[in-house]
Amino acid sequence: MSDLQLQKFELGPIGTNAFLVWEENGTEAILVDAPPQAKETIAPILATRGLRLSALWLTHGHWDHMAGAAELTSGEMTVLGHKDDLELFENPQCMSSFAMPGMEFQPISVTQWVSNKDKLELFGRDVEVLHVPGHCPGNVAFHVPSEGWCFVGDAIFAGSIGRTDLPGGDFATLEKSIKDNLYTLPPATSLHPGHGPDTTVEREMATNPFVPA
């Protein structure tokens, strides 16, 4: 197998991270989360490298992570999400009071619902889905053990955690999610969050002030 390539983008009005993954010398790519401006940002990269976007993996249904999804998706694309965020995917206007003024959102059709401990495949590598609710009911993480990566959405950040004061949020649930499903990963695992810089399991266990190990 060829090496996997990972490129991170900070997009939209509140700086939401998206991650483009492809196999060197391959023909397809997948995108983790689709903030506003995702299409215009990744289209030149796909064209230059001769890649087709084959899948969109949504960590959760908040507007800043999926507002760019509708213009990216096509009938041939796999769209992953957790069913506990069904209302957010299908009726995104319910988030309008938490978004930037004047923004409009298009519903997203998830083609494959994922659950905790589901197994996925990423260009020949195993991926495990981890359900990490607490920031919102359907937040999931995608763990790629062979690469030491985990895309965590808004469950945890470098030195912080996701908000729990939004509808569907709950601190006790988030704390349990982090301790049970993220802090149990190998310590050197890179955590790729929905906002801010990357971090590691080891670093957050040692220094995160909100969820100490």
N, C-alpha and C positions, 0 to 999 in steps of 0.2 A: 504493500500500500504506500502511496505517496503521503508526504506530510500534510497535515491540516494547516490551513492558514486562517487566522482570526484577525478581523479588523473591527475596531470599536469606533462608534460615532456618538457625538453628543448633539442631540437634535431638539428642535421645538423650543417654545418660549420658556420652559422651565428646565432645560438642559437634561433631557432624558436619554439614557444610553440605549443604543441598539448595537447588535453584534452580527457581523456578516462572517459566515464560515464556509470555506470551500476547500476542496482537496487540490493540492498542487497538480497541475496538468489535467484536472478534471473538467467537466462540462456543466456541473450544477453547483448551486450554492443554497444555503438556508439562512434565514434572517431570524434572529431572536429579538422580538418586539419591533413595532413599527410606529415610532413617534411621528408627529407632523414633520414634513419635509423628507421623509424616508425615501420616497421614490426618486425625487430629483437628486438626492445625494448618492444613492447606490447605483442608479442606472448607468452613469459613465463607467463605473468600475466593472459592472457586469459586461458592458459592451467591450471595453478594452481587453478584458480577460476571456471573452468568449463564453461567458457563463449564463445559464438560465436559472432564475430563482424558482426553485422547485417546492419550497416549503417555508411556512411562516410559523414560528413557535412563539406563542403569546404567553408570557409569564403570568399575566392577569389582565383584567378588563378595564382598568382605569384609563381615562381618555388619553393621557400623555403617553401611554404605551401602545395604543392601537388606533389613534386618530389617522395615521397614515396607511392603515391596512387596506381600506376599501379600494384605493387606487392601485394597490400592488397586486391584489389577488385576482386570479383567473380561475376558470373552470378546471384547469389541470393542476392547480396548486393545492397541496395539503396544508390545512390550517389547524394547528393544535391549540387547545385550550381546556380549561377545567370547567365542568358543568356548574359548579357553584357560582361561577361568574356569568352564567347564561344571560341574566337580565342586563348586565353591563354590555355584553357583546351584541345582543339583539335590540336593546333599547338604550343606546348610548346617550341620548338626550337627557336621561335621568341624571347624568353627571354634569349637566350644563351649569348648575349653580356653583360647582367646584372648579370650573374651567376658566379660561381667559374670556373676557367679554367678547361677544360677537362670533365665537367659534361655533361651527356646525359640524355634526358628526354623522357618519354613515354607519349603519349596522354591519356587523361582520358575521359571515356564515362560517362557523367552525365546522370543519369536515371530520375531525377526529377528536373525540373527548378523551382526555387522559386522567388517570387516577394515581394515587400514591403507589409507588413501587412498580408502576408499569415499565416495561422494557421497550426502548426505541433503538433505532439504528441510525448512525450518522456516518455515512461513507465508510461502512465496514466496521465502525467502532460501536461498542455498546454504550447506551445511554440509559440512565435510570431517572424516572420522574419522581420528584419528592414533593408531596403536598405540604405547603408551609403557610397555612392560613393565619390570620391575625391582623395583617394589614388590610386584607379584604378576604372574603371567604374562599376565593378560587386561586389564590397565589400559588404557583408551583415553581420549583427549581428544576433545572435540567443538569444532571451530573454526568460528566464524561470522564470516567476513571482513567482511561488510557492517556488522556492529555492533562489530567490534574485540574480540570476546569469544572466550575459549577456556576451556571447562570441563575441568579437567585431572585430576580425581580426586585420588589421593594421590601422583601423580608428583612434584610440586614444590609447595612452600609459600612464603610470604613469608619469605625468609631461611633456608629449610631444604628438606629433601627427604623423601620417604616412607621409612618404615622398610624396611630390606632384610634384617632378621633373622627375618622370618616365613617360613613355608614358601612356596617359590616365589620368594622375594626374592633379588636379586643386585645388588650395587652397580655393578659394571662395566656390566651391562645397563641399569640405570637411568640411569647417567651418559651412556651412548651415546644412549638414548632422548631424554633432555632436550636434548642437544646437537644431535642430528639432526632431531628433530621439533618441539621447542618453541623453542629458541634461533634457529631459522631463520624463525620467524614475524615479522611486522612488529614493530619495537621497541615501539610504543605499544600493542600488543595487551594487553588486560586478561586476566590469568590468574585464573580463579575456581577455587580449590582446594577439596579436600574438608574442610579444617580451617583455621581462622584467617582472617585478613584477605585481601582480594584484593591482587594485586600486578600488575606488568607484566613483559613480556619484558625490556625495557631495564633495569629495576631489578635483576632477578635475574642477568642477565648481568654486571652491574657489581658486585654485592654478595654474591651467594650464596656462602657459604664452602665449601659441599660440592661444587658444580659450577661453578667459575669458567669464564667463556667462553674 
